[in-house]
């Protein structure tokens, strides 16, 4: 409850700041009216957690809520940027105050925020993009060169990610003809009673028998054990501190998966266990770890994995979070090196919450093994 009060205090401060910076240009009554409209996003949890008896009205209100959140984020960024650029000018040219912060300037600021919002929605809904990445593995056997792994992460099947988007994801993945398809957590973001019909489309992912899933934190917010059983029924192999050995020609590939730290929600004894996930397997030519949260890489590299595949960060999803996230996450997006292990972080195949991407992209990753210094 205390955190909620802190949030309300922060929100109040934000609205006061925006009012002080914009109302001189647009007038206080107009700003108060806009502020009242933007407060619609406070109903976001209600729209997210519950299913209305009026689904069409609920959908419209949910979209309004999402747009409120996005517009407020972009408007704040635009006002802060304007202040950074123009406030210093007033020390030298105070007569320019009306030009720099008057009605025209405020209208341009609103227009920029609206343009950013429009682009962000288009960017999110037009995805996912296909991103191809080559993973150099030292001493990779010739027969494993060109081995293809398709990665889906952070799909967040739920109120705003429905059947049409999921079908598009499945179609794009299957068109890549991967040898292995992995789902690295946060694939669902809602209760199974409402969203299982949409998630069921994932049963058509290929190649059959080589589709592997590990949990993220959001699965456990919505009865993780239930969702784990549902994913098994969809034909996926669920790795919970366990491994799958894939025979490719005469060579073995080990694919291990660890529980997400949020699994304690289901059982206080749950935790990611790298040693248990790896097991005693020593003959595999390539060892791959699936872990929703990339920060586990600092420990995973010590266990002899060649490659870790993760998600979770969304690359920050929306500016300015795309910049701020680097202050709390070491591995934010793309391919990076940690000791003797590669870490690849998928930016998310869809999005969480508002269907907006600005400064990040939605992606399906196609990873191809190749020779090189690993």
C-alpha positions in Angstrom: 0.0 0.0 0.0 2.9 2.4 0.8 4.3 1.9 -2.7 0.9 2.8 -4.1 0.9 6.1 -2.2 4.5 6.8 -3.4 3.2 6.2 -6.9 0.3 8.6 -6.4 2.7 11.2 -5.0 5.0 10.8 -8.0 2.1 11.1 -10.4 0.8 14.2 -8.7 4.3 15.8 -9.0 4.4 14.9 -12.6 1.0 16.5 -13.4 2.0 19.6 -11.4 5.3 19.8 -13.4 3.5 19.4 -16.8 0.9 21.9 -15.7 3.4 24.5 -14.8 5.3 24.1 -18.0 2.3 23.9 -20.4 -0.5 25.9 -18.9 1.2 29.3 -19.6 1.1 28.4 -23.3 -2.2 26.6 -23.6 -4.1 28.0 -20.7 -4.9 26.4 -17.3 -8.5 25.3 -18.2 -7.2 23.4 -21.2 -4.5 21.7 -19.3 -6.8 20.7 -16.5 -9.2 19.1 -19.0 -6.3 17.2 -20.6 -5.0 16.1 -17.2 -8.5 14.8 -16.4 -8.5 12.8 -19.7 -5.0 11.3 -19.0 -6.1 10.1 -15.6 -7.9 7.3 -17.4 -4.8 5.2 -17.3 -5.3 4.8 -13.5 -8.0 2.2 -14.5 -5.3 0.1 -16.3 -5.1 -2.6 -13.6 -8.9 -3.1 -13.7 -8.9 -3.4 -17.5 -5.9 -5.8 -17.3 -7.1 -8.1 -14.6 -10.8 -8.5 -15.2 -13.0 -9.5 -18.1 -15.9 -7.2 -18.6 -19.4 -8.4 -19.3 -19.3 -5.7 -22.1 -16.3 -6.9 -24.1 -16.5 -4.3 -26.8 -16.8 -1.4 -24.4 -14.0 -2.9 -22.3 -11.7 -3.1 -25.4 -12.4 0.5 -26.3 -11.7 1.6 -22.7 -8.5 -0.5 -22.5 -7.2 1.1 -25.7 -8.0 4.6 -24.3 -6.1 3.6 -21.2 -3.1 2.5 -23.2 -3.1 5.6 -25.3 -3.3 7.7 -22.1 -0.2 6.0 -20.7 1.7 6.4 -24.0 0.8 10.0 -24.5 1.7 11.0 -21.0 5.1 9.3 -21.4 5.9 11.0 -24.6 4.5 14.4 -23.5 6.7 14.3 -20.4 9.7 13.4 -22.5 8.9 16.3 -25.0 8.4 18.9 -22.2 11.6 17.8 -20.4 13.5 18.0 -23.7 12.1 21.5 -24.4 13.1 22.7 -21.0 16.7 21.3 -21.4 17.1 23.0 -24.8 15.3 26.4 -24.1 15.5 27.2 -20.4 19.2 28.1 -20.6 18.4 30.5 -23.5 16.2 32.6 -21.2 19.2 33.6 -19.1 20.6 35.4 -22.1 17.4 36.3 -24.0 14.5 36.6 -21.5 12.5 38.4 -24.2 12.2 35.1 -26.0 10.0 33.5 -23.3 6.8 33.8 -25.3 8.4 32.4 -28.4 10.1 29.5 -26.6 7.3 28.6 -24.2 4.1 30.2 -25.6 1.1 28.7 -27.3 2.9 27.8 -30.6 5.7 26.1 -28.7 3.2 24.1 -26.6 1.3 23.1 -29.7 4.5 21.8 -31.3 5.3 19.9 -28.1 1.9 18.2 -28.1 2.3 17.5 -31.8 5.6 15.8 -31.3 4.3 13.7 -28.5 1.3 12.7 -30.6 3.5 11.8 -33.6 5.8 9.7 -31.3 2.7 7.9 -30.0 1.4 7.2 -33.5 4.7 5.8 -34.6 5.1 3.7 -31.5 1.7 2.1 -32.0 2.4 1.4 -35.6 5.8 0.0 -34.7 4.3 -2.4 -32.2 1.4 -3.6 -34.2 3.2 -4.0 -37.5 5.7 -6.6 -36.0 7.2 -8.8 -35.2 10.4 -8.3 -37.2 12.8 -11.1 -38.1 16.3 -10.7 -36.7 19.0 -13.1 -37.9 22.1 -13.5 -35.7 25.1 -15.7 -36.3 26.6 -17.4 -33.1 30.2 -18.3 -33.5 31.1 -21.5 -31.5 34.7 -22.6 -31.1 35.4 -26.1 -32.5 31.8 -26.4 -33.8 31.5 -29.7 -35.8 30.9 -29.2 -39.5 27.6 -31.1 -39.3 26.3 -28.4 -36.9 27.2 -25.4 -39.0 24.0 -23.7 -40.0 21.9 -25.2 -37.2 19.0 -22.8 -36.8 17.2 -21.8 -33.6 14.1 -19.7 -33.6 13.5 -17.7 -30.5 10.2 -16.2 -29.2 10.1 -14.3 -26.0 7.8 -12.0 -24.1 4.8 -12.5 -26.4 2.5 -11.6 -23.5 -0.6 -13.3 -24.9 -3.4 -11.5 -23.1 -5.9 -8.6 -23.4 -4.0 -6.7 -26.2 -2.1 -9.6 -27.8 -4.8 -11.7 -29.5 -5.2 -14.5 -32.0 -4.4 -12.5 -35.1 -1.0 -11.5 -33.7 -0.2 -15.0 -32.4 -1.1 -16.6 -35.7 1.3 -14.1 -37.5 4.1 -15.1 -35.1 3.5 -18.8 -35.7 3.5 -18.3 -39.5 6.7 -16.3 -39.5 8.5 -18.7 -37.2 7.5 -21.8 -39.3 8.6 -20.0 -42.5 12.1 -19.9 -41.1 12.2 -23.7 -41.0 14.2 -23.8 -37.8 15.8 -27.0 -36.4 14.7 -25.9 -32.9 12.2 -23.4 -31.6 12.5 -22.0 -28.1 10.1 -19.8 -26.0 12.0 -18.0 -23.3 9.3 -16.9 -21.0 6.5 -14.4 -20.5 4.6 -16.0 -23.3 1.3 -15.5 -21.6 0.0 -12.6 -19.5 -3.5 -13.5 -18.3 -5.5 -16.3 -16.8 -5.8 -19.6 -18.8 -9.6 -19.6 -18.7 -9.7 -16.5 -20.8 -6.5 -16.7 -22.9 -5.8 -20.4 -23.5 -7.8 -20.3 -26.8 -5.3 -17.7 -28.1 -2.3 -19.5 -26.7 -3.5 -22.8 -28.4 -2.3 -21.4 -31.8 1.2 -21.9 -30.5 0.7 -25.7 -30.8 1.3 -25.3 -34.6 4.9 -24.1 -34.0 7.5 -26.2 -35.8 9.5 -28.4 -35.8 7.2 -30.8 -34.0 9.0 -32.4 -31.1 11.6 -29.7 -30.9 9.7 -26.8 -29.4 11.0 -26.0 -25.9 9.6 -23.6 -23.3 10.9 -22.0 -20.1 8.8 -19.9 -17.7 9.1 -16.2 -17.2 7.9 -14.2 -14.3 4.5 -13.4 -15.8 3.4 -17.0 -16.1 3.6 -17.2 -12.3 1.4 -14.1 -11.9 -1.4 -16.2 -13.5 -1.2 -19.6 -11.9 2.1 -20.8 -13.2 1.5 -24.6 -12.6 -1.7 -24.4 -14.6 0.1 -22.7 -17.5 3.0 -25.2 -17.4 0.5 -28.0 -17.8 -1.2 -26.2 -20.7 2.1 -25.7 -22.5 2.8 -29.4 -22.2 -0.6 -30.2 -23.6 0.3 -27.9 -26.6 3.2 -30.2 -27.5 6.0 -28.2 -25.9 8.8 -29.6 -23.7 8.8 -27.5 -20.6 12.3 -27.2 -18.9 12.2 -26.6 -15.2 15.8 -26.9 -14.1 16.1 -29.7 -16.6 17.5 -30.4 -20.0 16.7 -31.8 -23.4 19.3 -33.7 -25.5 18.8 -33.2 -29.2 20.5 -35.6 -31.6 21.5 -33.8 -34.8 23.2 -36.3 -37.0 26.1 -37.8 -35.0 26.3 -34.9 -32.6 24.4 -33.9 -29.5 23.1 -30.5 -28.6 22.1 -29.9 -24.9 19.3 -27.4 -24.3 18.9 -26.6 -20.6 16.3 -24.4 -19.0 16.0 -22.9 -15.5 13.0 -21.7 -13.6 12.4 -18.0 -13.3 13.0 -16.5 -9.8 9.3 -15.7 -9.7 8.6 -19.4 -9.5 8.7 -19.0 -5.7 5.1 -17.7 -6.1 4.0 -21.2 -6.9 6.4 -22.9 -4.4 8.7 -21.2 -1.9 11.3 -24.0 -2.6 11.5 -23.1 -6.3 14.6 -21.4 -7.6 16.7 -21.4 -10.7 19.3 -24.2 -10.4 22.0 -24.2 -13.1 23.8 -27.3 -11.9 20.6 -29.3 -11.9 19.7 -28.0 -15.3 23.0 -28.9 -16.8 23.2 -32.3 -15.2 26.2 -34.5 -15.7 26.1 -34.3 -19.5 29.6 -33.9 -21.0 29.3 -35.2 -24.5 27.2 -32.4 -26.1 29.0 -30.4 -28.8 26.9 -27.3 -28.0 25.4 -26.4 -24.7 22.6 -23.9 -24.7 20.8 -22.3 -21.7 17.3 -20.9 -21.8 16.7 -18.4 -18.9 14.1 -15.7 -19.1 16.1 -13.2 -17.1 19.5 -12.4 -18.7 21.2 -11.5 -15.4 21.7 -15.1 -14.6 24.4 -15.1 -17.2 27.0 -14.0 -14.6 26.5 -17.4 -13.0 25.7 -19.5 -16.1 29.1 -18.8 -17.8 30.8 -20.8 -15.0 28.8 -23.9 -15.9 30.2 -24.4 -19.3 27.4 -23.2 -21.5 28.2 -21.8 -24.9 25.1 -19.7 -25.4 22.4 -18.3 -23.2 19.0 -17.2 -24.7 16.9 -14.7 -22.7 14.3 -12.0 -22.9 12.6 -10.1 -20.1 13.9 -6.6 -20.7 11.9 -5.7 -23.9 14.9 -3.5 -24.7 13.2 -0.9 -22.5 10.2 -0.9 -25.0 9.4 2.8 -24.8 11.7 5.9 -24.7 13.0 7.0 -22.2 12.9 3.6 -20.6 15.1 2.4 -23.5 17.9 4.5 -22.0 17.1 4.1 -18.3 17.1 0.3 -18.4 20.8 0.3 -19.0 21.3 1.5 -15.5 19.7 -1.6 -14.0 20.4 -4.3 -16.6 23.8 -5.4 -17.8 22.3 -7.4 -20.8 19.6 -5.3 -22.4 19.3 -6.5 -26.0 21.2 -8.3 -28.7 24.3 -10.4 -28.6 27.0 -9.9 -26.0 29.9 -11.7 -24.5 30.3 -12.8 -20.9 33.5 -14.7 -20.2 33.4 -17.7 -22.5 29.7 -17.6 -23.2 27.5 -15.7 -25.6 24.3 -14.1 -24.3 21.5 -13.1 -26.6 18.6 -11.0 -25.3 15.5 -11.0 -27.4 13.7 -7.6 -27.2 10.3 -9.2 -27.1 8.1 -10.7 -29.8 5.2 -8.5 -28.8 4.9 -6.0 -26.0 3.8 -5.6 -22.4 0.9 -3.3 -21.6 0.5 -0.4 -24.1 0.9 -1.6 -27.7 3.7 0.8 -28.2 7.4 0.5 -29.3 9.6 3.5 -29.5 13.4 3.0 -29.4 13.0 -0.7 -29.5 11.6 -3.3 -31.8 9.5 -6.5 -31.6 11.4 -9.5 -32.8 11.5 -13.1 -33.6 15.2 -14.1 -33.5 16.7 -16.7 -35.9 20.0 -17.8 -34.4 22.4 -19.7 -36.7 25.4 -21.6 -35.3 28.7 -21.0 -37.1 32.4 -21.5 -36.5 34.5 -18.9 -34.8 36.2 -17.9 -31.6 33.6 -18.5 -28.8 
